[in-house]
Amino acid sequence: MPIRREHRFFYPIDWPQLSAVIRFGRAKGRCEECGRPHGRIVCHLGDGRWWDAEASTWRDGQGRKTRPLIAGVDMLRLVRTTRVVLATAHRNHDTADNGPTNLAAFCQRCHMLHDRPEHQRRRWRTLFRRKALGDLFRGPYA
């Protein structure tokens, strides 16, 4: 996920190199949460379960082997595909803390799940700010 222009100054100058070391050096091109491989197209069921072609098995959202069977449901209708792209995430959401224990290589799904509380907090703050501005300039918010 690209860094927004207004947030670029929070990241160090060597962020691309640091990110590459975490994603491809330490994590060896796989998500550290679920194990999805970078750059590959994987089949998934939308609930975290995905097909690991190298091991010829289904895996869950934590990378453990699982059974994909759903009683009475056509599996081919549920299967979707996606291209996996790894990104480096800050575990504590502090962009100034670039220690190796605070950085993790996550796929899109795991990164969004990890950032969900932060996104909800930002969404609440944005809506609260809009409401306050509406009250200030247009009277009580309708």
C-alpha positions in Angstrom: 0.0 0.0 0.0 1.6 3.3 -1.0 2.3 5.8 1.7 0.1 8.9 1.5 1.9 12.1 0.6 1.1 13.8 3.9 2.5 10.8 5.9 5.8 10.4 4.0 7.8 12.5 6.4 7.0 10.0 9.2 9.0 7.3 7.4 12.8 7.1 7.2 14.5 7.8 3.9 15.6 4.2 3.5 12.1 2.8 4.0 12.0 1.0 0.7 15.2 -0.9 1.5 14.1 -1.6 5.1 10.7 -2.9 3.8 12.4 -5.1 1.3 14.6 -6.6 4.0 11.6 -7.4 6.2 9.4 -8.8 3.3 12.0 -10.8 1.4 14.9 -11.3 3.8 13.2 -12.2 7.0 9.8 -13.4 5.8 11.2 -15.0 2.6 8.4 -13.6 0.4 5.5 -15.0 2.6 3.0 -13.3 4.8 4.1 -13.7 8.4 0.5 -14.1 9.6 -1.1 -16.5 7.1 1.8 -17.7 4.9 0.5 -16.5 1.5 3.3 -16.1 -1.1 4.1 -12.7 -2.6 3.3 -12.1 -6.2 1.2 -15.3 -6.7 -2.4 -15.6 -7.6 -4.1 -17.7 -4.9 -7.6 -19.2 -4.7 -9.5 -18.3 -1.6 -13.0 -18.7 -0.1 -13.3 -15.1 1.2 -13.3 -16.1 4.9 -9.5 -16.5 5.2 -9.2 -20.0 3.8 -6.9 -20.2 0.8 -5.4 -22.9 -1.4 -1.7 -23.5 -0.9 -0.6 -24.9 -4.3 3.0 -25.8 -3.1 1.7 -28.0 -0.2 -1.5 -29.0 -2.1 -3.7 -28.2 0.9 -6.2 -25.6 2.1 -5.0 -23.2 4.9 -6.9 -21.0 7.3 -6.3 -17.3 8.1 -3.4 -18.2 10.4 -1.6 -20.5 7.9 -2.7 -23.8 9.5 -3.9 -26.7 7.4 -7.7 -26.9 7.3 -10.6 -28.7 5.6 -12.5 -26.6 3.1 -15.6 -28.8 3.1 -18.9 -27.0 3.5 -21.9 -29.3 3.6 -24.3 -28.9 0.7 -22.5 -25.9 -0.9 -21.0 -25.8 -4.4 -17.3 -25.0 -3.7 -16.6 -23.7 -7.2 -19.1 -20.9 -6.7 -17.3 -19.7 -3.6 -13.7 -19.8 -4.9 -12.2 -16.5 -5.8 -8.7 -15.5 -6.9 -6.5 -12.7 -5.8 -2.9 -11.6 -6.4 -1.0 -11.5 -3.1 1.1 -8.4 -2.5 3.2 -8.1 0.7 3.6 -4.9 2.6 5.6 -4.0 5.7 3.4 -3.1 8.7 4.1 -1.5 12.0 2.7 -3.8 14.7 2.1 -0.9 17.2 1.1 1.6 14.4 4.0 3.9 15.4 5.8 4.8 12.2 8.8 6.1 14.2 9.4 2.7 15.7 11.2 0.8 12.9 12.8 -1.9 15.0 12.8 -5.4 13.5 10.4 -6.7 16.2 7.9 -3.9 15.4 7.9 -4.6 11.7 6.0 -7.4 10.0 5.4 -8.6 6.4 1.7 -8.9 5.9 -0.5 -9.7 2.8 -3.3 -7.3 2.0 -5.9 -9.3 4.0 -3.8 -9.6 7.1 -2.7 -6.0 6.9 -6.3 -4.8 6.8 -7.3 -7.0 9.7 -4.3 -5.8 11.7 -5.1 -2.1 10.9 -8.9 -2.5 11.4 -9.0 -0.8 14.9 -6.9 2.0 13.7 -9.0 2.6 10.7 -12.2 2.5 12.8 -10.6 5.1 15.2 -9.7 7.4 12.3 -13.2 7.0 10.7 -14.8 8.0 14.0 -12.5 11.0 14.3 -13.2 12.1 10.8 -17.0 11.8 11.2 -16.8 13.6 14.6 -14.8 16.4 13.1 -17.3 16.8 10.2 -20.1 16.9 12.6 -18.4 19.5 14.8 -17.7 21.7 11.7 -21.3 21.3 10.7 -22.5 22.5 14.1 -20.0 25.4 14.1 -20.9 26.8 10.6 -24.4 25.5 9.8 -26.0 25.2 13.2 -27.0 21.9 14.8 -26.2 18.8 12.8 -29.2 17.4 11.0 
